[in-house]
Amino acid sequence: MYQYHNKQVLITGGLGFIGSNLACALVHQGAVVTLVDSLIPQYGGNPFNVRDIRDKVNINVCDVRDPFAMTYLLQGKDYLFNLAGQTSHIDSMSDPQTDLDINANAQLSILEACRKANPDIKIVFASTRQLYGRPDYLPVDEKHPVRPVDVNGINKLAGEWYHLLYNNVYGIRACALRLTNTYGPGMRVKDARQTFLGIWVRSMIEGKPIKIFGDGLQLRDFNYVDDCVNAMLLCATSEVANGKVYNLGSPEVIGLKVLADMLLDVGCDFDLNGSYELVSFPPERKVIDIGDYYSNYSLINKELGWCPKVDLRDGLVKTMVYYIKHHSHYWDELNVA
């Protein structure tokens, strides 16, 4: 698939986890790639993520909240992969204004810049399954009610709907992907701002017990980052996707204790002796926990032919290999027990 050869592509959040993996895929297809990232420490941007393509991409360190910079950067671009965002649910509750500024206000500003400076651009927006809140039924499809349980979910919903509105009213082609738990090389492992699985991988390597909140029976689905990237690439070149919202997901549904056992088993392949323990939910997490969640992704499968290719255990192996080799670039120091 070389539909992106010589295409001008802008990726917001381009030094982050998904953005950097997407950039690598686009470079390999011959795209001309510009990455925008604020490199604010809390948000996951890491220049090491693009070390292999550093000389093949343009990097602009700026904030998506800067309308003048974004208007300039959007000019002449064929595609915008709009991935920049504040992802921490806890941070959104403790600092709701910043979450609003990044996940809602900045998104409207970006779309206005597209309307004025580049109305022919195609946009893929990274949304989240968190919009659904506590599921009424499983698996969750796109017709499920949206009932966010935290500020982050509300602001991400606003950002998503701005994109759909500009598609429907102004003809600026846009679609949204509601991502489930995405994991793999480049994910944030310093803390749980991006995904709890990152902390689990770090704990394994450091020889510390994995901490599982609650009874460990909560069900989840996961996508390896390559599968997420493939979905984005499909959406960007599809006219069918315009104005659409798609769930991503996996046929592998797993409880958290079973997932921990799988990760411990993977660790044994690398002579890592791990363990896990059940701990009580911190109060601030308990009130926004959604219980069981897994997606029905049949719509994107039917319309675009997407389905995940990397099974969970293989993805965990790839992830563990990466962080064993490169941990020094992702957390300050390694304390191996």
SVG drawing of the C-alpha trace seen along z (x, -y; Angstrom):
<svg xmlns="http://www.w3.org/2000/svg" viewBox="-28 -33 47 51">
<polyline fill="none" stroke="black" stroke-width="0.4" points="0.0,0.0 1.8,-3.1 -1.1,-5.5 0.9,-8.0 3.9,-8.3 4.9,-12.0 1.8,-13.0 2.1,-15.9 1.2,-14.6 0.9,-16.4 0.7,-14.5 -0.1,-16.3 1.3,-14.5 3.9,-13.2 6.6,-12.4 4.1,-10.5 3.3,-6.8 0.9,-6.3 2.0,-9.3 5.6,-8.2 4.6,-4.6 2.3,-6.2 5.2,-8.4 7.4,-5.4 4.7,-3.7 4.2,-6.8 7.9,-7.4 8.2,-3.8 5.5,-4.6 7.3,-7.6 5.2,-10.3 6.5,-13.8 5.9,-13.9 5.8,-16.8 5.5,-16.1 4.0,-18.6 4.6,-18.0 4.7,-20.3 7.1,-17.9 5.4,-18.9 6.6,-16.2 3.2,-15.0 2.0,-14.3 4.3,-11.5 6.2,-13.0 9.7,-11.5 12.2,-12.2 13.7,-8.7 10.5,-7.4 11.5,-8.6 15.3,-7.9 15.2,-5.7 13.5,-8.2 14.8,-11.4 16.5,-12.6 13.4,-11.7 10.8,-13.8 10.3,-17.5 9.8,-18.1 8.1,-21.3 8.1,-21.7 4.9,-23.7 1.6,-23.5 -1.6,-22.7 -3.1,-25.5 -1.2,-28.0 -3.6,-28.9 -1.0,-30.9 1.5,-28.0 -1.1,-25.5 -2.5,-27.6 0.9,-27.8 1.7,-24.1 -1.6,-23.0 -1.1,-24.8 -0.5,-22.5 -1.0,-19.3 -3.0,-16.4 -3.6,-14.6 -3.9,-15.6 -3.7,-12.8 -4.9,-14.7 -3.5,-12.7 -2.4,-15.3 -4.4,-15.3 -4.4,-15.1 -5.1,-11.4 -5.0,-11.1 -8.4,-10.7 -7.2,-11.5 -5.4,-14.7 -8.6,-15.8 -10.4,-15.7 -7.7,-17.6 -7.0,-20.1 -10.2,-20.2 -9.4,-23.6 -6.2,-22.3 -8.0,-19.2 -10.7,-21.5 -8.1,-23.7 -6.3,-20.8 -9.0,-18.3 -11.8,-20.7 -10.8,-24.3 -7.6,-23.4 -9.5,-21.0 -12.0,-23.7 -9.1,-26.0 -7.4,-23.4 -10.6,-22.9 -11.1,-26.6 -7.6,-26.8 -8.4,-24.0 -11.6,-25.7 -9.7,-29.0 -6.3,-27.7 -6.8,-24.2 -10.4,-23.0 -9.3,-20.1 -7.4,-18.3 -8.5,-14.9 -8.5,-14.5 -8.3,-11.4 -9.1,-12.2 -8.0,-9.9 -11.0,-9.6 -11.5,-7.1 -13.8,-4.4 -14.0,-6.3 -16.8,-8.3 -19.2,-5.4 -18.7,-5.4 -20.1,-2.3 -21.5,0.0 -25.1,0.9 -24.2,4.0 -21.2,5.8 -19.5,5.7 -20.0,2.0 -20.9,0.8 -21.1,-2.7 -24.8,-2.9 -24.2,-2.6 -25.2,-5.7 -22.3,-8.1 -22.1,-8.8 -18.6,-9.9 -17.7,-9.4 -14.9,-12.0 -13.9,-15.4 -11.5,-13.8 -14.4,-11.9 -16.6,-14.9 -13.9,-17.0 -12.8,-14.2 -16.4,-13.8 -16.6,-17.6 -13.4,-17.3 -14.8,-14.3 -18.1,-16.0 -16.4,-19.2 -14.7,-17.1 -17.9,-15.5 -19.7,-18.9 -17.0,-20.4 -17.3,-17.3 -21.1,-17.7 -21.4,-21.5 -18.2,-22.6 -17.2,-19.5 -13.9,-19.2 -13.4,-15.4 -13.0,-14.0 -13.5,-10.8 -12.9,-9.6 -11.5,-6.4 -12.6,-5.4 -9.5,-3.7 -9.5,-1.0 -6.4,-0.1 -3.5,-0.6 -0.1,0.8 3.3,1.4 6.8,-0.1 6.9,-3.8 4.0,-3.9 4.4,-5.9 5.8,-3.7 6.8,-6.4 3.3,-6.5 -0.3,-5.5 -1.2,-8.7 -1.5,-6.9 -2.2,-3.2 -1.9,-1.0 -0.1,1.7 2.9,-0.5 3.3,-0.6 2.9,3.2 5.7,3.7 7.9,1.4 7.1,3.3 8.1,6.6 11.4,5.3 12.2,3.7 11.2,6.8 8.3,5.2 4.8,6.7 2.2,5.6 -0.6,3.8 -4.1,4.7 -7.0,2.5 -10.1,4.2 -10.7,8.0 -8.8,8.3 -11.9,9.8 -12.5,6.6 -12.7,7.5 -10.8,5.5 -9.7,5.7 -6.4,4.4 -4.9,3.4 -1.2,3.6 0.0,0.2 0.6,1.5 -3.0,2.5 -4.1,-0.9 -1.8,-2.6 -3.2,-0.4 -6.7,-1.5 -5.7,-5.2 -4.1,-4.7 -7.2,-3.0 -9.5,-5.7 -7.4,-8.6 -7.6,-7.2 -11.2,-6.1 -14.0,-8.4 -16.5,-6.0 -15.0,-6.9 -15.9,-10.6 -18.1,-11.7 -18.0,-8.3 -17.0,-7.1 -15.4,-3.7 -14.7,-1.6 -11.4,0.3 -11.2,3.5 -10.1,7.1 -11.6,10.5 -9.4,11.3 -11.3,10.3 -9.3,10.9 -9.7,10.3 -6.9,8.3 -5.7,11.2 -5.4,13.4 -3.6,10.6 -1.2,10.3 -0.5,14.0 0.1,13.8 2.6,10.9 4.3,12.9 4.6,15.9 6.1,13.6 8.5,12.3 9.8,15.8 11.0,16.0 13.4,13.1 14.3,14.5 12.2,12.0 10.5,13.3 7.3,11.3 4.3,11.3 1.1,9.4 -1.1,8.3 -4.7,7.1 -5.0,3.6 -8.0,1.5 -9.0,-1.2 -7.8,-4.7 -11.0,-6.7 -10.3,-9.1 -10.0,-6.1 -13.0,-4.2 -15.5,-6.9 -14.6,-7.0 -14.0,-3.3 -16.1,-1.9 -16.1,1.8 -16.0,4.3 -15.4,3.0 -14.8,4.5 -15.7,3.3 -17.7,4.4 -15.5,3.3 -17.7,4.9 -18.5,1.6 -14.9,0.8 -14.4,4.4 -17.4,4.3 -16.7,0.9 -12.9,0.7 -11.9,4.3 -9.9,3.6 -9.3,6.3 -6.4,6.7 -3.6,8.9 -1.3,9.0 -2.5,11.3 -2.1,10.2 0.7,12.5 2.8,11.8 2.3,8.0 3.4,8.3 6.5,10.1 7.4,7.4 6.7,4.8 8.8,6.5 11.7,6.9 11.6,3.2 11.6,2.0 14.3,4.4 16.5,2.9 15.5,-0.7 14.3,-1.3 16.9,-4.0 15.1,-6.3 11.7,-5.9 12.2,-6.1 14.8,-7.9 16.5,-4.9 16.2,-1.1 15.9,0.4 16.2,4.1 15.3,6.1"/>
</svg>
